[in-house]
Amino acid sequence: MLIVNERLRIPLREIHFQFARAGGPGGQNVNKVSTKAVLRWNMAASPSAPEAVKARLRACHPRRVTGDGHVVIASSRFRDQGRNVADCLEKLRAALAEAAVPPKPRRPTRPTRASAEKRLKDKRERGEKKRLRGKVG
């Protein structure tokens, strides 16, 4: 069970892993052992996550979500498979935790009178400076 927060939990049976040979340091071991982990989670068909979280995840991480609604996360940071699997799960947990927080609604505000007057004063001064740059006649 991947626990994101107290309300959002993803069962591990919904998550599938594939393994491939990773590049990087490791000598001959790199050519023999499949240590790179690729996590695939069918977000579109998952009943575990609310639709709002799915939409925010799709918006926050568009490169990680495929067109058919699969989340694909890869890790080849470590030289053993188990730690790469844990790293993939941690990346998914972090992305879901970010998407689980609804954005704060924007409250429209008006500029203060002092800031409006300062803007107009600065604008007049800039215009005067530019007017004085002209030809001396």
Wavefront OBJ file of the C-alpha trace (Angstrom):
o trace
v 0.000 0.000 0.000
v 1.442 3.376 -1.082
v 0.271 5.853 1.551
v 0.253 9.435 0.242
v -1.762 11.047 3.049
v -4.523 10.002 5.445
v -7.155 10.050 2.663
v -5.164 8.928 -0.391
v -3.780 5.379 -0.561
v -2.806 3.427 -3.681
v -2.793 -0.387 -3.438
v 0.423 -1.926 -4.779
v -1.584 -4.346 -6.942
v -2.472 -1.351 -9.186
v 1.214 -0.568 -9.755
v 3.281 -2.581 -12.244
v 7.049 -2.595 -12.639
v 9.266 -3.343 -15.604
v 13.018 -3.684 -15.414
v 15.706 -2.836 -17.940
v 19.448 -2.506 -18.096
v 20.574 0.863 -16.806
v 23.472 2.918 -18.078
v 26.033 4.653 -15.939
v 28.705 3.330 -13.586
v 28.900 -0.334 -12.741
v 31.396 -1.872 -15.165
v 30.466 -5.251 -16.612
v 27.645 -5.540 -14.090
v 25.667 -2.934 -16.067
v 25.577 -5.231 -19.093
v 24.325 -8.225 -17.106
v 21.832 -6.972 -14.513
v 18.524 -5.196 -15.121
v 18.535 -2.608 -12.347
v 16.560 0.233 -13.949
v 12.977 0.233 -12.651
v 10.036 1.612 -14.653
v 6.795 2.101 -12.710
v 3.461 2.072 -14.575
v 0.200 2.987 -12.852
v -3.092 3.076 -14.735
v -4.344 6.295 -13.196
v -7.384 6.549 -15.480
v -8.797 3.183 -14.361
v -7.783 3.501 -10.709
v -10.630 3.849 -8.200
v -8.120 4.788 -5.471
v -7.560 8.421 -6.468
v -10.301 11.059 -6.768
v -10.897 12.634 -10.183
v -9.750 16.071 -8.949
v -6.381 14.645 -7.884
v -6.014 12.841 -11.208
v -6.712 16.070 -13.125
v -4.208 18.043 -11.050
v -1.585 15.291 -11.458
v -2.127 15.376 -15.228
v -1.692 19.182 -15.171
v 1.320 19.240 -12.790
v 3.279 16.402 -14.424
v 2.247 16.191 -18.101
v 5.451 14.389 -19.126
v 4.807 11.561 -16.679
v 1.210 10.902 -17.776
v 0.605 9.223 -21.137
v -2.331 9.918 -23.424
v -4.240 6.848 -22.243
v -3.922 7.814 -18.561
v -0.907 5.776 -17.432
v 1.649 7.320 -15.086
v 5.175 6.250 -16.074
v 8.093 6.891 -13.704
v 11.613 5.531 -14.208
v 14.577 5.330 -11.873
v 18.118 4.181 -12.478
v 19.717 6.246 -9.726
v 20.946 3.279 -7.713
v 22.907 0.182 -8.651
v 20.366 -2.292 -7.276
v 16.815 -3.005 -8.319
v 15.186 -2.749 -4.893
v 16.355 0.786 -4.218
v 15.262 1.876 -7.713
v 11.787 0.418 -7.064
v 11.635 2.333 -3.766
v 12.792 5.496 -5.566
v 10.005 5.122 -8.170
v 7.422 4.679 -5.416
v 8.757 7.746 -3.598
v 8.577 9.828 -6.803
v 4.952 8.711 -7.318
v 4.114 9.470 -3.686
v 5.635 12.967 -3.955
v 3.787 13.712 -7.204
v 0.467 12.532 -5.728
v 1.073 14.507 -2.519
v 1.633 17.636 -4.598
v -1.515 16.986 -6.646
v -3.611 16.151 -3.565
v -3.413 19.729 -2.251
v -6.106 21.842 -3.929
v -4.890 25.221 -5.158
v -5.801 28.260 -3.086
v -8.482 30.299 -4.853
v -7.295 33.726 -5.959
v -9.118 36.614 -4.361
v -9.062 39.633 -6.655
v -7.672 42.726 -4.954
v -7.479 46.373 -5.933
v -4.301 48.431 -5.805
v -4.091 50.913 -2.944
v -4.548 54.619 -3.636
v -0.904 55.305 -2.718
v 0.391 52.664 -5.166
v -1.841 54.013 -7.974
v -0.655 57.590 -7.336
v 2.990 56.453 -7.226
v 2.562 54.611 -10.550
v 1.070 57.714 -12.202
v 3.799 59.962 -10.723
v 6.546 57.623 -12.014
v 4.827 57.531 -15.386
v 4.744 61.344 -15.585
v 8.440 61.546 -14.618
v 9.388 58.968 -17.281
v 7.401 60.881 -19.905
v 9.041 64.185 -18.898
v 12.515 62.570 -19.101
v 11.770 61.288 -22.606
v 10.301 64.649 -23.708
v 13.494 66.436 -22.636
v 15.600 64.072 -24.797
v 14.266 65.666 -27.982
v 16.012 68.207 -30.234
v 16.928 71.528 -28.704
v 15.052 74.140 -30.633
l 1 2 3 4 5 6 7 8 9 10 11 12 13 14 15 16 17 18 19 20 21 22 23 24 25 26 27 28 29 30 31 32 33 34 35 36 37 38 39 40 41 42 43 44 45 46 47 48 49 50 51 52 53 54 55 56 57 58 59 60 61 62 63 64 65 66 67 68 69 70 71 72 73 74 75 76 77 78 79 80 81 82 83 84 85 86 87 88 89 90 91 92 93 94 95 96 97 98 99 100 101 102 103 104 105 106 107 108 109 110 111 112 113 114 115 116 117 118 119 120 121 122 123 124 125 126 127 128 129 130 131 132 133 134 135 136 137
